[in-house]
Amino acid sequence: MDLLLVLFGIIILLILILKKVSPMLALLIVAVATGLMLGLPVEKVMNSVSKGIGSTMGDMVMVLALGAMVGKLAEDSGAAKKIVFVLVRIFGIQNIQWAVLLTGILVGIPLFYNAGFVVLIPLVFTIASAAKLPKLYVGIPMAAALSVTHGFLPPHPGPVALASIFHADIGRTLIYGLIISIPVAIIAGIFFPRAIIKLPKADRAHQKLDLQGEENLPSGLKSFIIALSPIFFIVVGTVGVLITQNPSAQHILIFIANPTVALTMAILITIAIQRMPMQKAMDSCVEGVKSIAMIILIIAAGGAFKQILVDSGIGEQVKTLTGDLHVSPLILGWLIAALLRVTLGSATVAALTASGMVIPFITAGASPELMVLSVGAGSLMLSHVNDTGFWMFKEYFNLSLKETFKTWTVMESLVSVLGLGGVMLLSQFI
């Protein structure tokens, strides 16, 4: 009966989102309504809401804010654009998809999905026009790269929020996510568009790209440092702790691997190497935080709904009902997130809602880091008309609904299913 009430709450959430109610308000309303329907006292409901918001945001709000600052500085400094020019020059026209894919991954690490899409899409169109290639042939690698970074790699909101909820180590989550992301992005971003898009016949061996607007951008070295410095600190610190036995070195490595510290150092490095006026740099940081203010509030409200599900014991009921199925918790986490994604549209909302149902699997021995990645993969499944990313892709590439389903929706589903496969493969070694 309790599970039916939760399902009813999710249906209310779906209706509110379809009625264009802000996801933050919708989640908060449904959190309170579901708690009351499940028989929790009013005081307990409000305590759960407060606890859920506090426990979710406490560990991650600075990471999200600092990550947004790094991304905005990378955008305003021109580093994101410079990376495109450098990689296109290195790979050449015959391997243009690889250049765009790698660009999407590098730019997608500091930038959130929508920002990365908006920054890169004009460059994708310019490259496609200069190379005389279909826009989708160049655009799908970019979209696939941004999707895998959005679903699997901190400091993006979904993975960071899930890492906080599951008490997963962000450094390990990032390393495992990188291991999964690269092959998934190659399959969904390179081989998939080659399978569905026929290229016009042309001799590309001696064709050259004529790209304009590189004069006022930072150097390639500076651009890569700006984009990759937070990842460098987190990965080096996390791996270093595992391989060194020196206590003093371990303390230093733990310090620099902390996402808050890593992102703060990345901001300072960006300002220093670009010699940005402090006022301009701070204005960029403010704009970066403004751009994710609503995302932070949605995650906070999602944390409230998650805590209602935890305190009502729904997770334990899911665990009990699935105990005889002999199915991996990683698959169940992916499946629940996938069903919620198809229903609700928002990947972040789906992931946060699913987390409240699968938290007991962590106490049963499932790897917290792999649970983050499996739920993150599930939250990307089967994007369709209730997802803003679907419409962005459709409108920018001027596609029909049928064409968008055949390209964007299939690509997102590939990333989701292959991501689960990668998680299951990793689970055999971790």
C-alpha positions as CSV (number, residue, x, y, z in Angstrom):
1,M,0.0,0.0,0.0
2,D,2.8,2.4,0.9
3,L,4.5,1.8,-2.5
4,L,1.2,2.6,-4.2
5,L,1.0,5.9,-2.3
6,V,4.6,6.7,-3.4
7,L,3.6,5.9,-7.0
8,F,0.6,8.3,-6.5
9,G,3.0,10.9,-5.3
10,I,5.2,10.5,-8.4
11,I,2.1,10.8,-10.6
12,I,1.3,14.1,-8.8
13,L,4.9,15.2,-9.5
14,L,4.5,14.3,-13.2
15,I,1.3,16.2,-13.4
16,L,2.8,19.3,-11.8
17,I,5.8,19.2,-14.1
18,L,3.6,18.8,-17.1
19,K,1.6,21.8,-15.9
20,K,4.9,23.8,-16.0
21,V,5.2,24.1,-12.2
22,S,8.8,24.7,-11.3
23,P,10.5,21.3,-10.5
24,M,11.7,22.8,-7.2
25,L,8.2,23.7,-6.1
26,A,6.7,20.4,-7.5
27,L,9.3,18.3,-5.5
28,L,8.6,20.3,-2.3
29,I,4.9,19.9,-2.6
30,V,5.1,16.2,-3.4
31,A,7.5,15.6,-0.6
32,V,5.1,17.0,2.0
33,A,2.1,15.4,0.4
34,T,3.7,12.0,0.2
35,G,4.9,12.2,3.8
36,L,1.4,12.9,5.0
37,M,-0.1,10.2,2.8
38,L,2.3,7.7,4.3
39,G,1.1,8.5,7.8
40,L,4.0,10.5,9.1
41,P,3.1,13.1,11.7
42,V,3.2,16.7,10.5
43,E,6.1,17.5,12.7
44,K,8.0,14.5,11.4
45,V,7.3,15.5,7.8
46,M,8.7,19.0,8.2
47,N,11.7,17.6,10.2
48,S,12.4,15.2,7.3
49,V,12.1,18.0,4.8
50,S,14.6,20.1,6.8
51,K,16.9,17.2,7.4
52,G,16.8,16.2,3.7
53,I,17.6,19.7,2.5
54,G,20.4,20.1,5.0
55,S,22.1,16.7,4.6
56,T,21.9,17.0,0.8
57,M,23.2,20.5,0.4
58,G,25.6,20.5,3.3
59,D,28.3,18.5,1.5
60,M,27.8,19.7,-2.0
61,V,26.6,23.3,-2.2
62,M,30.1,24.7,-2.3
63,V,31.2,22.1,-4.8
64,L,28.3,23.1,-7.1
65,A,28.9,26.9,-6.7
66,L,32.6,26.6,-7.2
67,G,32.2,24.3,-10.2
68,A,29.8,26.8,-11.8
69,M,32.4,29.5,-11.2
70,V,35.2,27.5,-12.9
71,G,32.9,26.8,-15.8
72,K,31.9,30.4,-16.3
73,L,35.5,31.5,-16.1
74,A,36.4,28.9,-18.7
75,E,33.6,30.2,-20.9
76,D,34.4,33.9,-20.5
77,S,38.1,33.5,-20.9
78,G,37.6,31.8,-24.2
79,A,39.3,28.6,-23.0
80,A,36.4,26.5,-24.2
81,K,36.6,27.9,-27.7
82,K,40.4,27.6,-27.8
83,I,40.2,23.9,-27.0
84,V,38.0,23.4,-30.0
85,F,40.5,25.1,-32.4
86,V,43.4,23.2,-30.9
87,L,41.8,19.7,-31.2
88,V,40.4,20.4,-34.7
89,R,43.9,21.4,-35.8
90,I,45.4,18.2,-34.2
91,F,42.9,15.7,-35.5
92,G,42.3,17.2,-38.9
93,I,39.2,17.0,-41.1
94,Q,39.2,13.3,-41.5
95,N,38.9,12.7,-37.8
96,I,36.8,15.7,-37.1
97,Q,34.3,13.7,-35.0
98,W,37.1,12.6,-32.6
99,A,38.1,16.3,-32.2
100,V,34.5,17.3,-31.4
101,L,34.0,14.4,-29.0
102,L,37.2,15.1,-27.0
103,T,36.2,18.8,-27.0
104,G,32.8,17.9,-25.5
105,I,34.4,15.9,-22.8
106,L,37.0,18.5,-21.9
107,V,34.6,21.4,-22.0
108,G,31.8,19.3,-20.4
109,I,33.9,18.7,-17.3
110,P,33.8,22.3,-16.0
111,L,30.6,23.4,-17.8
112,F,27.1,22.2,-17.0
113,Y,25.2,20.5,-19.9
114,N,23.1,23.5,-21.0
115,A,26.0,25.9,-20.8
116,G,28.3,23.5,-22.7
117,F,25.7,22.9,-25.4
118,V,25.1,26.7,-25.9
119,V,28.9,27.4,-26.0
120,L,29.8,24.6,-28.4
121,I,26.8,24.5,-30.8
122,P,27.9,27.6,-32.9
123,L,31.4,26.0,-33.2
124,V,29.8,22.7,-34.2
125,F,27.9,24.4,-37.0
126,T,31.0,26.3,-38.1
127,I,33.0,23.1,-38.2
128,A,30.3,21.2,-40.1
129,S,30.0,24.0,-42.7
130,A,33.7,24.4,-43.2
131,A,34.1,20.6,-43.5
132,K,31.0,20.3,-45.7
133,L,29.6,17.6,-43.3
134,P,26.0,17.1,-42.0
135,K,25.4,19.1,-38.8
136,L,24.3,15.9,-37.0
137,Y,27.4,14.1,-38.0
138,V,29.4,16.6,-36.0
139,G,26.8,17.5,-33.4
140,I,26.0,14.0,-32.0
141,P,29.6,13.5,-30.8
142,M,29.3,16.8,-28.9
143,A,25.9,15.9,-27.4
144,A,27.1,12.4,-26.4
145,A,30.2,13.8,-24.7
146,L,28.2,16.4,-22.8
147,S,25.7,13.6,-21.7
148,V,28.3,11.3,-20.3
149,T,30.0,14.1,-18.3
150,H,26.5,15.2,-17.1
151,G,25.6,11.7,-16.0
152,F,28.8,10.3,-14.6
153,L,31.4,12.9,-13.7
154,P,31.5,15.3,-10.7
155,P,31.3,18.3,-10.4
156,H,28.1,18.1,-12.3
157,P,25.0,18.4,-10.1
158,G,23.6,14.9,-10.5
159,P,26.7,12.9,-9.6
160,V,27.7,15.3,-6.8
161,A,24.2,15.1,-5.3
162,L,24.1,11.3,-5.5
163,A,27.7,11.1,-4.1
164,S,26.5,13.2,-1.1
165,I,23.3,11.1,-0.6
166,F,25.1,7.7,-0.9
167,H,28.2,9.0,1.1
168,A,30.4,8.1,-1.9
169,D,33.9,9.3,-2.3
170,I,33.8,12.0,-5.1
171,G,37.4,11.3,-6.2
172,R,36.7,7.6,-6.7
173,T,33.4,8.4,-8.4
174,L,35.2,10.6,-10.8
175,I,37.9,8.0,-11.6
176,Y,35.3,5.2,-12.1
177,G,33.2,7.7,-14.1
178,L,36.1,8.5,-16.4
179,I,36.7,4.8,-17.0
180,I,33.1,4.4,-18.1
181,S,32.6,7.7,-19.9
182,I,35.3,7.4,-22.5
183,P,34.2,4.1,-24.2
184,V,30.5,5.0,-23.8
185,A,31.1,8.4,-25.5
186,I,33.1,6.8,-28.3
187,I,30.3,4.3,-29.1
188,A,27.4,6.7,-28.8
189,G,29.2,9.7,-30.2
190,I,31.4,8.2,-33.0
191,F,30.1,4.9,-34.1
192,F,26.3,5.6,-33.7
193,P,26.2,8.7,-36.0
194,R,28.4,6.9,-38.6
195,A,25.9,4.1,-38.6
196,I,22.8,6.3,-39.2
197,I,24.2,9.2,-41.3
198,K,25.3,8.8,-44.8
199,L,28.1,11.2,-45.8
200,P,28.2,13.0,-49.2
201,K,31.1,11.8,-51.4
202,A,34.0,14.1,-51.2
203,D,37.8,14.0,-51.2
204,R,38.7,15.0,-47.7
205,A,42.3,14.1,-47.8
206,H,43.5,17.5,-48.9
207,Q,40.5,19.6,-47.6
208,K,41.4,22.3,-45.1
209,L,39.2,23.9,-42.4
210,D,38.9,27.6,-42.4
211,L,37.9,28.6,-38.9
212,Q,37.9,32.3,-37.9
213,G,38.0,34.0,-34.5
214,E,41.0,32.5,-32.8
215,E,43.1,35.6,-32.5
216,N,41.9,36.9,-29.1
217,L,41.7,33.6,-27.3
218,P,44.1,32.3,-24.6
219,S,46.9,29.9,-25.6
220,G,46.2,26.2,-25.9
221,L,48.2,25.4,-22.8
222,K,46.4,27.9,-20.7
223,S,43.0,26.7,-22.0
224,F,43.7,23.1,-21.1
225,I,45.0,24.1,-17.6
226,I,41.8,26.1,-17.0
227,A,39.5,23.3,-18.1
228,L,41.3,20.4,-16.5
229,S,42.9,21.7,-13.3
230,P,40.1,20.7,-11.0
231,I,40.0,17.2,-12.4
232,F,43.8,17.0,-12.2
233,F,43.8,17.9,-8.5
234,I,41.0,15.4,-7.6
235,V,42.4,12.5,-9.6
236,V,46.1,13.0,-8.5
237,G,45.0,13.4,-4.9
238,T,42.8,10.4,-4.9
239,V,45.2,8.1,-6.7
240,G,48.2,9.4,-4.7
241,V,46.5,8.5,-1.4
242,L,46.2,4.9,-2.7
243,I,49.8,4.4,-3.7
244,T,51.8,6.3,-1.1
245,Q,52.5,5.2,2.4
246,N,54.0,8.5,3.7
247,P,51.6,10.0,6.2
248,S,52.6,13.6,5.5
249,A,52.1,13.1,1.8
250,Q,48.8,11.4,2.4
251,H,47.5,14.4,4.4
252,I,48.5,16.8,1.5
253,L,47.0,14.6,-1.1
254,I,43.7,14.2,0.8
255,F,43.6,18.0,1.1
256,I,44.0,18.7,-2.6
257,A,41.7,15.9,-3.6
258,N,38.9,17.5,-1.7
259,P,36.5,18.9,-4.4
260,T,36.1,22.2,-2.6
261,V,39.8,22.7,-2.4
262,A,40.5,21.5,-5.9
263,L,37.9,23.8,-7.4
264,T,39.1,26.8,-5.3
265,M,42.6,26.2,-6.5
266,A,41.3,26.0,-10.1
267,I,39.6,29.4,-9.8
268,L,42.8,31.0,-8.4
269,I,44.9,29.4,-11.2
270,T,42.5,30.6,-13.9
271,I,42.6,34.2,-12.6
272,A,46.4,34.1,-12.3
273,I,47.3,32.7,-15.6
274,Q,44.7,34.8,-17.5
275,R,45.7,37.9,-15.5
276,M,42.1,38.8,-15.2
277,P,41.1,42.0,-13.4
278,M,39.7,40.9,-10.1
279,Q,36.4,42.7,-10.6
280,K,35.9,41.0,-14.0
281,A,36.7,37.6,-12.5
282,M,34.3,38.1,-9.6
283,D,31.6,39.2,-12.0
284,S,32.1,36.0,-13.9
285,C,31.9,33.9,-10.7
286,V,28.7,35.7,-9.7
287,E,27.1,35.0,-13.1
288,G,28.2,31.4,-12.9
289,V,26.5,30.9,-9.5
290,K,23.3,32.7,-10.8
291,S,23.1,30.2,-13.7
292,I,22.8,27.2,-11.4
293,A,20.7,28.8,-8.6
294,M,17.6,27.0,-9.7
295,I,19.5,23.7,-10.1
296,I,20.7,24.0,-6.5
297,L,17.1,24.6,-5.3
298,I,15.8,21.7,-7.3
299,I,18.5,19.4,-5.7
300,A,17.6,20.8,-2.3
301,A,13.9,20.0,-2.8
302,G,14.9,16.6,-4.2
303,G,16.8,16.0,-1.0
304,A,13.7,16.7,0.9
305,F,11.7,14.1,-1.1
306,K,14.5,11.6,-0.7
307,Q,14.4,12.0,3.1
308,I,10.7,11.5,3.2
309,L,11.1,8.2,1.3
310,V,14.0,7.2,3.7
311,D,12.2,8.1,6.9
312,S,9.0,6.4,5.8
313,G,10.8,3.1,5.2
314,I,10.0,2.8,1.5
315,G,13.6,1.9,0.7
316,E,13.5,-1.0,3.1
317,Q,10.2,-2.2,1.5
318,V,11.8,-2.0,-2.0
319,K,14.7,-4.0,-0.6
320,T,12.4,-6.6,0.9
321,L,10.3,-6.9,-2.2
322,T,13.3,-7.4,-4.4
323,G,15.2,-9.6,-2.0
324,D,14.0,-12.8,-3.7
325,L,14.7,-11.6,-7.2
326,H,18.5,-12.1,-7.0
327,V,19.0,-9.0,-9.1
328,S,22.1,-6.8,-8.5
329,P,21.3,-3.6,-6.6
330,L,23.2,-1.8,-9.3
331,I,20.6,-3.0,-11.9
332,L,17.7,-2.2,-9.6
333,G,19.1,1.3,-9.0
334,W,19.5,1.9,-12.8
335,L,16.0,0.5,-13.5
336,I,14.2,2.7,-10.9
337,A,16.1,5.8,-12.1
338,A,15.3,4.9,-15.7
339,L,11.6,4.5,-15.1
340,L,11.5,7.8,-13.2
341,R,13.4,9.5,-16.0
342,V,10.9,8.3,-18.6
343,T,8.1,9.4,-16.4
344,L,9.4,12.8,-15.1
345,G,11.8,14.0,-17.9
346,S,14.4,15.6,-15.7
347,A,17.5,13.5,-15.2
348,T,18.4,15.3,-11.9
349,V,14.9,14.8,-10.5
350,A,14.8,11.2,-11.5
351,A,18.2,10.5,-9.9
352,L,17.3,12.2,-6.6
353,T,13.9,10.5,-6.4
354,A,15.5,7.1,-7.1
355,S,18.2,7.6,-4.5
356,G,15.6,7.6,-1.7
357,M,14.4,4.2,-2.7
358,V,17.8,2.5,-3.1
359,I,19.8,3.9,-0.1
360,P,19.2,0.6,1.8
361,F,21.2,-1.2,-0.9
362,I,24.3,0.7,0.2
363,T,24.0,-0.7,3.7
364,A,23.6,-4.1,2.1
365,G,27.1,-3.9,0.7
366,A,26.7,-2.2,-2.7
367,S,29.6,0.1,-3.7
368,P,28.4,3.7,-3.0
369,E,30.5,5.0,-6.0
370,L,29.0,2.4,-8.4
371,M,25.5,3.1,-7.1
372,V,26.1,6.8,-8.0
373,L,27.1,5.8,-11.5
374,S,24.3,3.2,-12.0
375,V,21.6,5.6,-10.9
376,G,23.2,8.4,-13.0
377,A,23.2,6.1,-16.0
378,G,19.5,5.2,-15.4
379,S,18.6,8.9,-15.2
380,L,19.7,9.4,-18.8
381,M,17.5,6.7,-20.3
382,L,15.0,7.3,-23.1
383,S,14.9,11.1,-23.2
384,H,11.7,12.2,-24.9
385,V,9.2,15.1,-25.1
386,N,9.1,15.8,-21.4
387,D,12.8,16.6,-21.3
388,T,14.2,20.1,-22.1
389,G,17.3,18.5,-23.6
390,F,15.1,16.8,-26.2
391,W,13.7,20.1,-27.3
392,M,17.0,21.9,-27.3
393,F,18.5,19.3,-29.6
394,K,15.4,19.3,-31.9
395,E,15.3,23.1,-32.3
396,Y,19.0,23.8,-32.7
397,F,19.4,21.1,-35.4
398,N,16.0,21.9,-36.9
399,L,14.7,18.3,-36.7
400,S,11.3,16.8,-36.9
401,L,10.0,14.8,-33.8
402,K,10.7,11.5,-35.6
403,E,14.2,12.6,-36.5
404,T,14.8,13.7,-32.9
405,F,13.7,10.3,-31.6
406,K,15.9,8.5,-34.0
407,T,19.0,10.6,-33.1
408,W,18.8,12.2,-29.7
409,T,16.6,9.7,-27.9
410,V,18.5,6.7,-29.2
411,M,21.9,8.3,-28.4
412,E,20.8,9.0,-24.8
413,S,19.5,5.5,-24.4
414,L,22.8,4.1,-25.7
415,V,24.7,6.2,-23.1
416,S,22.4,4.9,-20.4
417,V,22.5,1.2,-21.3
418,L,26.2,1.2,-22.1
419,G,26.8,3.1,-18.8
420,L,25.1,0.3,-16.9
421,G,27.2,-2.2,-18.7
422,G,30.3,-0.3,-17.7
423,V,29.2,-0.2,-14.1
424,M,28.5,-3.9,-14.0
425,L,31.9,-4.7,-15.6
426,L,33.6,-2.5,-13.1
427,S,31.8,-4.2,-10.2
428,Q,33.6,-7.4,-11.1
429,F,36.9,-5.7,-10.2
430,I,36.0,-3.5,-7.3
